[in-house]
Amino acid sequence: MAKSKSPGDLIMDILICAFFALFSLVCLFPFYYIIINTISDNNLVARGRVLFYPIGVHFNNYLEVFQLKGFGRAALISVARTVSGAGLGVLSASFLGYAMTKQEYWHRKFWYRFFIVTMYFNAGLIPYYLTINNLHLRNNFLVYILPSLAAPFNMILVKTYIESIPPALEESAEMDGAGYLARYQKIILPLSKPILATIAIFAAVGQWNSFMDTVMFANKSSLYTLQFIMYKYLNELNQLAQLIRQNPSYASAAAQIQLTPVAVRFTVTAVVVMPVLLIYPFFQRYFVKGIMIGAVKG
C-alpha cells in the first residue's frame, strides 16, 4: 500500500504545483498576448487596449501579411533551408560523432580537438565573408546549408550518446562481416533517435530564425528568406510610424489603413514563431531524453 502523505508533504506538493503552474503561465503568456493582438481590432491594439482577451476578432491581418510582395517565395526558401539544412546537419553530426568514437580512427584525438577549438575561436566576420566569397557561395542557396553542416556542439552530443550504446551490439555485427557504414546505418542511427531528434530541433530552429546570412550574402530577391522579408518590412513600418509622428497630415491618411504598423509587428511575429511552436511538441518526448543522455556520460 502506498504510504499516505503528511500534511506538510501535501502543502509542499501544492506549493510546487502552484509555482510551476505560475512559471508556465509566465512563459506562455507572451505568445498568447501576441496572438490575441493579431486577431483584435487594430485601433484598440495600437492604443494598448487589448491585454487579456481579444476584442473585435478578425483575421484580416494574416490575409494582408500573406499578400506581401515576395512572401510566398520567401516562405518556400525558409522551409527549404530549414528542412535541407536540418536534415543534412543531423546526418553530418551523427556521422562525425560516430567516427569520433572509433579508437582506430586516424589521429582521432587531434581531429576531435580540432573540431572543439572552433567552438571557442573564430577568425571574425571579415575573414568569414571573404571565405564565403572565395568559395563562390554568395547569391547561392548553398550558403544557407554548407556553413552549418559541421556543428561541433551537435557532434559532441551525438558522440557522447553513441558511447552510451553497448559496444556488444556493434561487435556482434562486425563479427558477421558488417562494415562501418553498415553498422552506422543499421545499428547506430536507429538507436540514436532521441539525440538525433534533439539536434534536429536545434538545427531547424537555428535555420528558421536565421536572417543575417541573407543580409550579408544574398542580393537576389529569389533567395530572400521569410525572416529577412519580415525584417525588411518591419524596418519600413518603423520609418512609416516615425513619419506619422513627425507630420500630422499623415495621421488622417494612416487612419484609413486597416493594417497598422503595430498590427503588422504582432502578425509578423506570430507568423514567424508559429511553425516552431506547432512542431516542437512532436519532438518534445525525444528532447529531454536525448539531451540528458547525450550530455551526461556514465
Backbone as CSV, one residue per row, in Angstrom:
resi,resn,N_x,N_y,N_z,CA_x,CA_y,CA_z,C_x,C_y,C_z
1,MET,0.842,-1.198,0.000,0.000,0.000,0.000,0.875,1.246,0.000
2,ALA,0.382,2.237,-0.725,1.130,3.484,-0.786,1.014,4.220,0.542
3,LYS,2.119,4.761,0.978,2.148,5.479,2.248,1.471,6.829,2.089
4,SER,0.528,7.137,2.994,-0.183,8.419,2.922,0.767,9.564,3.263
5,LYS,0.559,10.672,2.588,1.432,11.821,2.782,0.996,12.625,4.001
6,SER,1.967,13.196,4.636,1.688,14.050,5.791,1.163,15.401,5.306
7,PRO,0.508,16.163,6.192,0.020,17.496,5.789,1.133,18.390,5.266
8,GLY,2.322,18.258,5.837,3.437,19.074,5.350,3.819,18.727,3.921
9,ASP,3.799,17.405,3.607,4.115,16.981,2.240,3.057,17.460,1.255
10,LEU,1.795,17.395,1.648,0.722,17.855,0.770,0.847,19.360,0.489
11,ILE,1.159,20.113,1.542,1.326,21.559,1.355,2.498,21.838,0.418
12,MET,3.586,21.096,0.597,4.749,21.285,-0.274,4.412,20.933,-1.718
13,ASP,3.643,19.831,-1.928,3.243,19.464,-3.288,2.378,20.551,-3.918
14,ILE,1.478,21.111,-3.146,0.607,22.174,-3.659,1.434,23.402,-4.035
15,LEU,2.391,23.766,-3.183,3.231,24.930,-3.469,4.075,24.717,-4.716
16,ILE,4.611,23.487,-4.869,5.435,23.184,-6.047,4.582,23.248,-7.314
17,CYS,3.383,22.654,-7.255,2.493,22.686,-8.425,2.080,24.114,-8.759
18,ALA,1.796,24.901,-7.730,1.405,26.288,-7.963,2.546,27.092,-8.577
19,PHE,3.774,26.828,-8.094,4.932,27.553,-8.633,5.138,27.238,-10.106
20,PHE,5.096,25.939,-10.454,5.336,25.570,-11.852,4.166,25.976,-12.744
21,ALA,2.958,25.987,-12.202,1.817,26.483,-12.985,1.988,27.972,-13.286
22,LEU,2.410,28.734,-12.282,2.651,30.160,-12.491,3.804,30.393,-13.453
23,PHE,4.870,29.578,-13.317,6.014,29.699,-14.214,5.612,29.388,-15.658
24,SER,4.787,28.353,-15.851,4.310,28.008,-17.192,3.454,29.124,-17.767
25,LEU,2.637,29.732,-16.918,1.794,30.827,-17.373,2.637,32.019,-17.818
26,VAL,3.690,32.314,-17.058,4.580,33.416,-17.428,5.261,33.146,-18.774
27,CYS,5.612,31.885,-19.029,6.269,31.532,-20.296,5.301,31.576,-21.466
28,LEU,4.058,31.172,-21.254,3.096,31.082,-22.345,2.386,32.397,-22.635
29,PHE,2.287,33.265,-21.639,1.500,34.480,-21.826,2.014,35.371,-22.968
30,PRO,3.337,35.553,-23.155,3.778,36.394,-24.286,3.276,35.897,-25.636
31,PHE,3.250,34.573,-25.843,2.737,34.040,-27.102,1.232,34.271,-27.217
32,TYR,0.529,34.050,-26.117,-0.907,34.305,-26.103,-1.200,35.779,-26.360
33,TYR,-0.407,36.644,-25.765,-0.603,38.085,-25.943,-0.395,38.495,-27.396
34,ILE,0.604,37.922,-28.034,0.856,38.242,-29.445,-0.314,37.790,-30.306
35,ILE,-0.802,36.581,-30.069,-1.870,36.026,-30.909,-3.157,36.822,-30.766
36,ILE,-3.553,37.173,-29.529,-4.803,37.912,-29.372,-4.698,39.310,-29.964
37,ASN,-3.502,39.864,-30.028,-3.347,41.179,-30.647,-3.364,41.101,-32.172
38,THR,-3.076,39.943,-32.737,-3.141,39.816,-34.193,-4.570,39.672,-34.696
39,ILE,-5.483,39.215,-33.842,-6.862,38.984,-34.284,-7.831,39.985,-33.672
40,SER,-7.315,41.014,-33.014,-8.178,42.016,-32.391,-8.258,43.267,-33.255
41,ASP,-9.170,44.173,-32.891,-9.331,45.437,-33.599,-8.015,46.212,-33.588
42,ASN,-7.549,46.600,-34.771,-6.226,47.206,-34.886,-6.125,48.547,-34.167
43,ASN,-7.190,49.311,-34.159,-7.152,50.596,-33.462,-6.994,50.408,-31.957
44,LEU,-7.692,49.406,-31.411,-7.558,49.128,-29.983,-6.172,48.567,-29.665
45,VAL,-5.627,47.771,-30.568,-4.279,47.236,-30.376,-3.258,48.364,-30.353
46,ALA,-3.410,49.338,-31.274,-2.475,50.460,-31.339,-2.523,51.300,-30.070
47,ARG,-3.680,51.342,-29.426,-3.819,52.121,-28.187,-3.512,51.296,-26.944
48,GLY,-3.128,50.012,-27.114,-2.774,49.181,-25.975,-3.948,48.736,-25.141
49,ARG,-5.125,48.622,-25.759,-6.337,48.254,-25.028,-6.537,46.745,-24.942
50,VAL,-5.838,45.985,-25.749,-6.003,44.519,-25.762,-4.928,43.915,-24.868
51,LEU,-5.351,43.347,-23.751,-4.391,42.822,-22.778,-4.575,41.344,-22.470
52,PHE,-5.807,40.931,-22.151,-6.027,39.566,-21.684,-6.958,38.750,-22.575
53,TYR,-7.728,39.374,-23.428,-8.644,38.641,-24.311,-8.853,39.461,-25.575
54,PRO,-9.136,38.791,-26.709,-9.286,39.517,-27.983,-10.568,40.338,-28.013
55,ILE,-10.505,41.472,-28.686,-11.650,42.369,-28.842,-11.820,42.662,-30.336
56,GLY,-13.032,42.482,-30.844,-13.283,42.719,-32.263,-12.526,41.736,-33.137
57,VAL,-12.786,40.452,-32.936,-11.997,39.404,-33.593,-12.135,39.471,-35.107
58,HIS,-10.997,39.402,-35.805,-10.938,39.319,-37.272,-9.593,38.712,-37.652
59,PHE,-9.488,38.266,-38.897,-8.257,37.628,-39.379,-7.698,38.330,-40.606
60,ASN,-8.075,39.579,-40.797,-7.594,40.333,-41.959,-6.094,40.584,-41.901
61,ASN,-5.542,40.682,-40.688,-4.098,40.929,-40.577,-3.293,39.826,-41.255
62,TYR,-3.691,38.585,-41.031,-2.968,37.471,-41.643,-3.135,37.473,-43.160
63,LEU,-4.366,37.789,-43.622,-4.590,37.837,-45.063,-3.748,38.926,-45.714
64,GLU,-3.618,40.070,-45.045,-2.823,41.166,-45.599,-1.324,40.821,-45.599
65,VAL,-0.857,40.210,-44.527,0.558,39.861,-44.445,0.923,38.812,-45.486
66,PHE,0.037,37.837,-45.705,0.314,36.787,-46.683,0.351,37.328,-48.112
67,GLN,-0.207,38.521,-48.321,-0.215,39.116,-49.659,0.970,40.048,-49.898
68,LEU,1.896,40.112,-48.956,3.075,40.942,-49.154,3.879,40.447,-50.355
69,LYS,4.487,41.361,-51.056,5.263,41.013,-52.240,6.444,40.110,-51.853
70,GLY,6.544,38.984,-52.528,7.634,38.050,-52.290,7.433,37.133,-51.100
71,PHE,6.271,37.200,-50.456,6.051,36.397,-49.250,6.064,34.904,-49.559
72,GLY,5.378,34.490,-50.632,5.288,33.074,-50.951,6.646,32.464,-51.266
73,ARG,7.429,33.141,-52.113,8.753,32.617,-52.452,9.657,32.582,-51.227
74,ALA,9.581,33.635,-50.399,10.416,33.676,-49.199,10.045,32.554,-48.238
75,ALA,8.758,32.248,-48.122,8.332,31.152,-47.253,8.872,29.820,-47.760
76,LEU,8.864,29.613,-49.083,9.406,28.383,-49.655,10.909,28.269,-49.401
77,ILE,11.632,29.392,-49.542,13.070,29.377,-49.286,13.344,29.037,-47.826
78,SER,12.571,29.619,-46.916,12.772,29.340,-45.488,12.491,27.882,-45.164
79,VAL,11.411,27.345,-45.727,11.087,25.938,-45.488,12.161,25.034,-46.085
80,ALA,12.626,25.376,-47.306,13.639,24.549,-47.968,14.944,24.554,-47.191
81,ARG,15.382,25.730,-46.723,16.641,25.771,-45.984,16.509,25.102,-44.627
82,THR,15.337,25.184,-44.018,15.142,24.547,-42.716,15.166,23.033,-42.840
83,VAL,14.437,22.511,-43.816,14.360,21.055,-43.987,15.704,20.487,-44.426
84,SER,16.279,21.070,-45.486,17.542,20.541,-46.001,18.692,20.813,-45.042
85,GLY,18.734,22.009,-44.458,19.810,22.336,-43.527,19.769,21.483,-42.282
86,ALA,18.578,21.303,-41.715,18.462,20.486,-40.512,18.747,19.017,-40.828
87,GLY,18.215,18.520,-41.947,18.436,17.122,-42.295,19.897,16.800,-42.539
88,LEU,20.566,17.611,-43.357,21.984,17.377,-43.630,22.839,17.640,-42.390
89,GLY,22.429,18.619,-41.566,23.168,18.884,-40.331,23.107,17.719,-39.367
90,VAL,21.929,17.108,-39.238,21.791,15.931,-38.371,22.613,14.768,-38.911
91,LEU,22.581,14.583,-40.231,23.334,13.484,-40.829,24.841,13.660,-40.625
92,SER,25.338,14.872,-40.868,26.777,15.112,-40.708,27.203,15.014,-39.254
93,ALA,26.392,15.552,-38.329,26.734,15.486,-36.905,26.745,14.040,-36.415
94,SER,25.775,13.257,-36.881,25.726,11.861,-36.446,26.908,11.069,-36.986
95,PHE,27.279,11.298,-38.241,28.399,10.547,-38.816,29.722,10.972,-38.181
96,LEU,29.907,12.282,-37.954,31.125,12.751,-37.290,31.210,12.211,-35.864
97,GLY,30.073,12.263,-35.144,30.062,11.730,-33.784,30.389,10.253,-33.749
98,TYR,29.867,9.514,-34.715,30.164,8.071,-34.786,31.641,7.841,-35.089
99,ALA,32.188,8.638,-36.006,33.608,8.480,-36.350,34.505,8.787,-35.159
100,MET,34.126,9.788,-34.357,34.960,10.165,-33.218,34.945,9.141,-32.082
101,THR,34.032,8.178,-32.148,34.002,7.136,-31.108,34.932,5.978,-31.435
102,LYS,35.506,5.964,-32.618,36.343,4.846,-33.040,37.802,5.104,-32.673
103,GLN,38.341,4.243,-31.834,39.726,4.387,-31.397,40.708,4.233,-32.557
104,GLU,40.325,3.467,-33.562,41.224,3.216,-34.683,41.187,4.335,-35.729
105,TYR,40.359,5.354,-35.486,40.273,6.466,-36.442,41.622,7.198,-36.492
106,TRP,42.071,7.538,-37.681,43.398,8.138,-37.883,43.499,9.478,-37.164
107,HIS,44.391,9.570,-36.173,44.598,10.787,-35.379,43.265,11.315,-34.812
108,ARG,42.544,10.405,-34.185,41.212,10.739,-33.686,41.244,11.894,-32.686
109,LYS,42.176,11.864,-31.750,42.243,12.911,-30.727,42.526,14.277,-31.347
110,PHE,43.421,14.286,-32.339,43.735,15.560,-32.992,42.504,16.125,-33.672
111,TRP,41.778,15.335,-34.462,40.615,15.839,-35.185,39.492,16.223,-34.221
112,TYR,39.357,15.477,-33.140,38.325,15.818,-32.160,38.615,17.182,-31.534
113,ARG,39.866,17.419,-31.140,40.239,18.717,-30.581,40.144,19.815,-31.640
114,PHE,40.435,19.466,-32.872,40.337,20.428,-33.964,38.912,20.960,-34.088
115,PHE,37.934,20.060,-33.976,36.533,20.482,-34.028,36.155,21.291,-32.789
116,ILE,36.630,20.880,-31.625,36.263,21.550,-30.382,36.782,22.982,-30.355
117,VAL,37.977,23.212,-30.862,38.569,24.551,-30.833,37.693,25.556,-31.573
118,THR,37.029,25.112,-32.630,36.193,26.039,-33.407,34.988,26.547,-32.622
119,MET,34.668,25.906,-31.496,33.574,26.386,-30.666,33.962,27.642,-29.891
120,TYR,35.249,27.838,-29.671,35.710,28.933,-28.815,36.421,30.037,-29.583
121,PHE,36.959,29.717,-30.753,37.710,30.704,-31.517,37.215,30.735,-32.958
122,ASN,37.157,31.949,-33.512,36.852,32.091,-34.929,37.624,33.269,-35.481
123,ALA,37.753,33.323,-36.795,38.582,34.346,-37.433,37.924,35.717,-37.438
124,GLY,36.610,35.774,-37.296,35.914,37.058,-37.335,35.044,37.187,-38.573
125,LEU,34.299,38.272,-38.624,33.306,38.445,-39.684,33.943,38.657,-41.051
126,ILE,34.978,39.500,-41.126,35.580,39.814,-42.428,36.221,38.580,-43.065
127,PRO,37.082,37.829,-42.350,37.606,36.595,-42.963,36.506,35.606,-43.351
128,TYR,35.464,35.541,-42.539,34.347,34.650,-42.870,33.677,35.088,-44.175
129,TYR,33.456,36.381,-44.316,32.852,36.900,-45.553,33.758,36.618,-46.749
130,LEU,35.060,36.828,-46.594,35.993,36.581,-47.696,36.023,35.096,-48.069
131,THR,35.922,34.234,-47.061,35.904,32.798,-47.340,34.667,32.412,-48.139
132,ILE,33.520,32.915,-47.713,32.280,32.630,-48.437,32.357,33.159,-49.863
133,ASN,32.920,34.358,-50.014,33.031,34.952,-51.340,33.985,34.155,-52.227
134,ASN,35.122,33.709,-51.677,36.091,32.941,-52.460,35.562,31.556,-52.834
135,LEU,34.644,31.041,-52.056,34.029,29.755,-52.378,32.851,29.910,-53.331
136,HIS,32.595,31.150,-53.769,31.508,31.445,-54.711,30.139,31.021,-54.163
137,LEU,29.962,31.265,-52.880,28.686,30.931,-52.255,27.754,32.134,-52.120
138,ARG,28.236,33.319,-52.455,27.351,34.489,-52.425,26.285,34.337,-53.511
139,ASN,25.052,34.732,-53.146,23.911,34.588,-54.044,23.746,33.135,-54.499
140,ASN,24.001,32.238,-53.557,23.876,30.806,-53.818,23.107,30.190,-52.645
141,PHE,22.132,29.352,-52.958,21.325,28.741,-51.902,22.173,27.910,-50.941
142,LEU,23.304,27.386,-51.414,24.160,26.561,-50.568,24.783,27.338,-49.415
143,VAL,24.772,28.675,-49.479,25.317,29.459,-48.380,24.484,29.279,-47.114
144,TYR,23.250,28.848,-47.257,22.396,28.570,-46.106,22.668,27.189,-45.508
145,ILE,23.296,26.312,-46.283,23.424,24.911,-45.875,24.841,24.550,-45.446
146,LEU,25.815,24.811,-46.310,27.176,24.306,-46.089,27.844,24.837,-44.814
147,PRO,27.771,26.152,-44.493,28.498,26.627,-43.303,28.025,26.019,-41.992
148,SER,26.817,25.485,-41.966,26.285,24.955,-40.705,26.315,23.437,-40.631
149,LEU,26.950,22.786,-41.586,26.939,21.320,-41.585,27.725,20.744,-40.415
150,ALA,28.932,21.234,-40.202,29.789,20.696,-39.139,29.602,21.520,-37.873
151,ALA,28.639,21.136,-37.047,28.362,21.828,-35.789,29.019,21.057,-34.647
152,PRO,30.087,21.592,-34.047,30.819,20.834,-33.011,29.952,20.440,-31.822
153,PHE,29.080,21.335,-31.382,28.252,21.026,-30.213,27.355,19.822,-30.486
154,ASN,26.731,19.790,-31.662,25.883,18.651,-32.013,26.704,17.373,-32.130
155,MET,27.896,17.499,-32.681,28.764,16.330,-32.802,29.133,15.765,-31.430
156,ILE,29.386,16.651,-30.468,29.730,16.198,-29.115,28.549,15.452,-28.485
157,LEU,27.333,15.988,-28.651,26.158,15.320,-28.095,25.982,13.931,-28.690
158,VAL,26.138,13.823,-30.009,25.971,12.520,-30.658,27.074,11.559,-30.222
159,LYS,28.299,12.035,-30.147,29.422,11.182,-29.738,29.186,10.608,-28.341
160,THR,28.780,11.472,-27.412,28.554,11.022,-26.045,27.404,10.026,-25.978
161,TYR,26.378,10.272,-26.773,25.229,9.362,-26.785,25.626,7.992,-27.340
162,ILE,26.384,7.990,-28.447,26.783,6.723,-29.053,27.662,5.922,-28.098
163,GLU,28.495,6.596,-27.311,29.348,5.908,-26.356,28.542,5.231,-25.252
164,SER,27.272,5.650,-25.066,26.416,5.001,-24.071,25.741,3.744,-24.615
165,ILE,25.824,3.521,-25.924,25.253,2.313,-26.526,26.184,1.132,-26.246
166,PRO,25.660,-0.008,-25.816,26.538,-1.165,-25.521,27.395,-1.544,-26.719
167,PRO,28.707,-1.613,-26.547,29.596,-1.949,-27.674,29.337,-3.341,-28.247
168,ALA,28.723,-4.219,-27.463,28.493,-5.594,-27.930,27.598,-5.625,-29.159
169,LEU,26.719,-4.650,-29.291,25.838,-4.629,-30.455,26.635,-4.464,-31.742
170,GLU,27.592,-3.543,-31.710,28.428,-3.342,-32.895,29.384,-4.509,-33.096
171,GLU,29.914,-5.036,-32.011,30.883,-6.122,-32.129,30.249,-7.359,-32.751
172,SER,29.007,-7.635,-32.391,28.340,-8.804,-32.983,28.104,-8.602,-34.471
173,ALA,27.738,-7.361,-34.861,27.549,-7.073,-36.285,28.874,-7.129,-37.029
174,GLU,29.944,-6.699,-36.376,31.263,-6.746,-37.009,31.710,-8.186,-37.226
175,MET,31.389,-9.058,-36.284,31.739,-10.472,-36.440,30.976,-11.114,-37.587
176,ASP,29.803,-10.571,-37.898,29.019,-11.089,-39.026,29.453,-10.486,-40.356
177,GLY,30.467,-9.613,-40.322,31.000,-9.060,-41.560,30.500,-7.666,-41.909
178,ALA,29.770,-7.011,-41.011,29.257,-5.673,-41.305,30.373,-4.646,-41.173
179,GLY,30.471,-3.763,-42.165,31.469,-2.711,-42.126,30.995,-1.506,-41.327
180,TYR,31.794,-0.441,-41.367,31.451,0.755,-40.591,30.133,1.368,-41.051
181,LEU,29.974,1.510,-42.351,28.752,2.132,-42.867,27.524,1.287,-42.562
182,ALA,27.651,-0.022,-42.674,26.516,-0.894,-42.379,26.136,-0.805,-40.902
183,ARG,27.139,-0.813,-40.038,26.845,-0.710,-38.598,26.259,0.658,-38.267
184,TYR,26.769,1.691,-38.921,26.243,3.046,-38.696,24.789,3.142,-39.137
185,GLN,24.480,2.560,-40.275,23.137,2.682,-40.831,22.122,1.804,-40.099
186,LYS,22.504,0.579,-39.768,21.537,-0.383,-39.252,21.500,-0.475,-37.732
187,ILE,22.544,0.029,-37.058,22.578,-0.075,-35.599,22.592,1.300,-34.935
188,ILE,23.535,2.135,-35.334,23.715,3.419,-34.645,22.542,4.360,-34.892
189,LEU,22.168,4.557,-36.147,21.090,5.500,-36.451,19.760,5.113,-35.791
190,PRO,19.300,3.858,-35.888,18.029,3.520,-35.227,18.055,3.705,-33.711
191,LEU,19.211,3.442,-33.086,19.302,3.565,-31.630,19.542,4.992,-31.164
192,SER,19.827,5.894,-32.100,20.161,7.274,-31.738,19.020,8.248,-32.021
193,LYS,17.820,7.754,-32.162,16.696,8.632,-32.493,16.495,9.762,-31.473
194,PRO,16.609,9.507,-30.151,16.395,10.621,-29.207,17.375,11.771,-29.389
195,ILE,18.672,11.462,-29.522,19.642,12.543,-29.645,19.560,13.184,-31.026
196,LEU,19.217,12.416,-32.048,19.068,12.981,-33.389,17.873,13.926,-33.437
197,ALA,16.795,13.575,-32.749,15.641,14.478,-32.686,16.000,15.754,-31.935
198,THR,16.843,15.618,-30.922,17.263,16.795,-30.152,18.041,17.773,-31.007
199,ILE,19.055,17.271,-31.709,19.847,18.184,-32.526,19.069,18.633,-33.751
200,ALA,18.071,17.854,-34.170,17.210,18.300,-35.271,16.435,19.548,-34.865
201,ILE,15.999,19.597,-33.598,15.313,20.791,-33.103,16.255,21.981,-33.112
202,PHE,17.483,21.775,-32.582,18.468,22.863,-32.569,18.720,23.382,-33.979
203,ALA,18.961,22.451,-34.913,19.306,22.853,-36.274,18.126,23.520,-36.973
204,ALA,16.934,22.977,-36.811,15.763,23.527,-37.500,15.425,24.919,-36.988
205,VAL,15.450,25.096,-35.680,15.146,26.420,-35.121,16.198,27.436,-35.555
206,GLY,17.473,27.022,-35.556,18.528,27.925,-35.998,18.372,28.319,-37.451
207,GLN,18.041,27.364,-38.312,17.847,27.670,-39.729,16.612,28.546,-39.944
208,TRP,15.544,28.254,-39.239,14.302,29.007,-39.431,14.445,30.456,-38.985
209,ASN,15.158,30.697,-37.903,15.267,32.048,-37.358,16.385,32.877,-37.993
210,SER,17.260,32.248,-38.750,18.415,32.963,-39.282,18.016,33.913,-40.411
211,PHE,18.589,35.104,-40.378,18.395,36.056,-41.477,19.647,36.873,-41.763
212,MET,20.647,36.842,-40.861,21.850,37.622,-41.099,22.652,37.104,-42.279
213,ASP,22.613,35.798,-42.535,23.306,35.290,-43.717,22.657,35.796,-44.995
214,THR,21.349,36.026,-44.958,20.684,36.633,-46.112,21.126,38.076,-46.283
215,VAL,21.239,38.795,-45.172,21.669,40.198,-45.232,23.069,40.303,-45.832
216,MET,23.965,39.406,-45.462,25.361,39.522,-45.880,25.645,38.893,-47.246
217,PHE,24.947,37.794,-47.577,25.386,37.008,-48.723,24.358,36.874,-49.843
218,ALA,23.173,37.409,-49.678,22.145,37.240,-50.708,21.652,38.605,-51.178
219,ASN,21.968,38.925,-52.432,21.471,40.159,-53.047,20.287,39.910,-53.976
220,LYS,20.060,38.655,-54.326,18.959,38.312,-55.214,17.673,38.148,-54.408
221,SER,16.602,38.735,-54.893,15.322,38.619,-54.196,14.814,37.184,-54.195
222,SER,15.265,36.372,-55.155,14.833,34.977,-55.212,15.392,34.150,-54.064
223,LEU,16.402,34.672,-53.340,16.994,33.956,-52.211,16.586,34.550,-50.865
224,TYR,15.725,35.545,-50.872,15.284,36.144,-49.619,14.474,35.130,-48.821
225,THR,14.759,35.068,-47.528,14.013,34.185,-46.639,12.840,34.935,-46.027
226,LEU,11.954,34.165,-45.421,10.777,34.766,-44.796,11.177,35.727,-43.686
227,GLN,12.169,35.355,-42.897,12.595,36.207,-41.799,13.200,37.507,-42.320
228,PHE,13.937,37.447,-43.425,14.518,38.664,-43.985,13.430,39.570,-44.553
229,ILE,12.430,38.982,-45.215,11.311,39.779,-45.732,10.603,40.496,-44.591
230,MET,10.369,39.772,-43.503,9.687,40.374,-42.368,10.558,41.449,-41.707
231,TYR,11.843,41.175,-41.591,12.770,42.159,-41.023,12.781,43.432,-41.869
232,LYS,12.831,43.277,-43.172,12.842,44.423,-44.075,11.533,45.192,-44.000
233,TYR,10.440,44.471,-43.950,9.136,45.131,-43.912,8.911,45.843,-42.586
234,LEU,9.385,45.238,-41.502,9.249,45.887,-40.200,10.064,47.175,-40.145
235,ASN,11.235,47.190,-40.746,12.023,48.419,-40.798,11.289,49.508,-41.566
236,GLU,10.632,49.145,-42.649,9.854,50.134,-43.401,8.697,50.650,-42.562
237,LEU,8.080,49.770,-41.787,6.972,50.212,-40.938,7.455,51.130,-39.825
238,ASN,8.635,50.876,-39.299,9.184,51.766,-38.279,9.398,53.166,-38.854
239,GLN,9.886,53.240,-40.101,10.059,54.540,-40.749,8.717,55.220,-40.971
240,LEU,7.710,54.428,-41.344,6.385,54.996,-41.545,5.810,55.548,-40.247
241,ALA,5.984,54.791,-39.163,5.471,55.260,-37.876,6.159,56.551,-37.449
242,GLN,7.474,56.643,-37.687,8.197,57.863,-37.339,7.725,59.031,-38.193
243,LEU,7.444,58.767,-39.463,6.955,59.818,-40.358,5.579,60.307,-39.917
244,ILE,4.751,59.384,-39.459,3.420,59.762,-38.989,3.511,60.661,-37.759
245,ARG,4.438,60.335,-36.849,4.581,61.149,-35.648,5.099,62.547,-35.975
246,GLN,5.951,62.660,-36.977,6.537,63.960,-37.300,5.606,64.853,-38.116
247,ASN,4.767,64.259,-38.943,3.900,65.036,-39.819,2.446,64.690,-39.529
248,PRO,1.704,65.579,-38.879,0.313,65.287,-38.529,-0.560,65.038,-39.751
249,SER,-0.190,65.546,-40.914,-1.030,65.372,-42.092,-1.131,63.909,-42.505
250,TYR,-0.139,63.090,-42.059,-0.172,61.677,-42.398,-1.102,60.901,-41.476
251,ALA,-1.453,61.473,-40.363,-2.248,60.743,-39.381,-3.626,60.408,-39.921
252,SER,-4.262,61.367,-40.595,-5.591,61.109,-41.122,-5.555,60.060,-42.221
253,ALA,-4.492,60.096,-43.040,-4.372,59.090,-44.093,-4.097,57.722,-43.508
254,ALA,-3.250,57.656,-42.469,-2.930,56.374,-41.855,-4.137,55.777,-41.152
255,ALA,-5.046,56.618,-40.693,-6.226,56.111,-40.008,-7.118,55.307,-40.942
256,GLN,-6.991,55.566,-42.257,-7.804,54.846,-43.214,-7.195,53.487,-43.584
257,ILE,-5.944,53.259,-43.168,-5.280,51.998,-43.474,-5.647,50.985,-42.404
258,GLN,-6.209,49.868,-42.814,-6.654,48.872,-41.844,-5.482,48.211,-41.136
259,LEU,-4.423,47.950,-41.894,-3.266,47.261,-41.324,-2.288,48.293,-40.771
260,THR,-2.277,48.446,-39.452,-1.418,49.435,-38.816,-0.040,48.849,-38.551
261,PRO,0.976,49.698,-38.359,2.319,49.186,-38.059,2.363,48.270,-36.840
262,VAL,1.625,48.636,-35.796,1.624,47.798,-34.591,1.015,46.428,-34.887
263,ALA,-0.070,46.406,-35.665,-0.707,45.136,-36.004,0.219,44.272,-36.850
264,VAL,0.961,44.901,-37.748,1.877,44.143,-38.589,2.989,43.535,-37.739
265,ARG,3.498,44.274,-36.787,4.561,43.748,-35.930,4.097,42.483,-35.207
266,PHE,2.897,42.549,-34.637,2.376,41.375,-33.942,2.130,40.221,-34.907
267,THR,1.550,40.520,-36.069,1.223,39.470,-37.024,2.471,38.822,-37.584
268,VAL,3.466,39.634,-37.902,4.728,39.108,-38.419,5.385,38.202,-37.384
269,THR,5.391,38.622,-36.148,5.981,37.811,-35.079,5.258,36.481,-34.947
270,ALA,3.932,36.512,-35.026,3.161,35.276,-34.914,3.442,34.335,-36.081
271,VAL,3.538,34.899,-37.296,3.793,34.067,-38.477,5.147,33.382,-38.376
272,VAL,6.144,34.093,-37.880,7.493,33.535,-37.795,7.612,32.520,-36.669
273,VAL,6.938,32.764,-35.554,7.093,31.906,-34.375,6.184,30.679,-34.433
274,MET,5.028,30.805,-35.072,4.027,29.743,-35.014,4.529,28.386,-35.509
275,PRO,5.247,28.298,-36.638,5.705,26.961,-37.068,6.540,26.239,-36.021
276,VAL,7.417,26.956,-35.340,8.241,26.322,-34.307,7.370,25.837,-33.154
277,LEU,6.382,26.639,-32.768,5.502,26.243,-31.668,4.669,25.021,-32.030
278,LEU,4.310,24.882,-33.293,3.494,23.751,-33.715,4.305,22.471,-33.852
279,ILE,5.569,22.591,-34.240,6.398,21.413,-34.477,7.033,20.895,-33.187
280,TYR,7.378,21.795,-32.271,8.128,21.409,-31.073,7.450,20.315,-30.254
281,PRO,6.112,20.343,-30.023,5.506,19.294,-29.180,5.731,17.888,-29.702
282,PHE,5.866,17.722,-31.029,6.051,16.381,-31.576,7.455,15.835,-31.288
283,PHE,8.416,16.732,-31.022,9.779,16.304,-30.731,10.091,16.336,-29.236
284,GLN,9.154,16.831,-28.437,9.459,17.047,-27.027,9.759,15.738,-26.298
285,ARG,9.081,14.652,-26.664,9.300,13.383,-25.965,10.707,12.850,-26.199
286,TYR,11.321,13.225,-27.328,12.709,12.840,-27.577,13.688,13.833,-26.957
287,PHE,13.231,15.063,-26.790,14.157,16.133,-26.442,14.802,15.911,-25.078
288,VAL,13.993,15.687,-24.031,14.513,15.565,-22.676,15.441,14.355,-22.556
289,LYS,14.997,13.212,-23.092,15.824,12.004,-23.019,17.116,12.180,-23.784
290,GLY,17.033,12.750,-24.982,18.223,12.911,-25.805,19.226,13.838,-25.211
291,ILE,18.789,14.985,-24.681,19.731,15.970,-24.158,20.372,15.485,-22.873
292,MET,19.651,14.699,-22.066,20.222,14.187,-20.818,21.239,13.087,-21.086
293,ILE,20.866,12.127,-21.962,21.791,11.033,-22.233,22.974,11.510,-23.031
294,GLY,22.744,12.466,-23.933,23.827,12.956,-24.763,24.780,13.873,-24.043
295,ALA,24.349,14.471,-22.931,25.191,15.443,-22.239,25.892,14.861,-21.023
296,VAL,25.418,13.730,-20.510,25.974,13.135,-19.288,26.473,11.731,-19.610
297,LYS,27.697,11.490,-19.294,28.290,10.177,-19.547,28.517,9.469,-18.220
298,GLY,28.236,8.185,-18.214,28.482,7.426,-17.018,27.288,6.582,-16.613
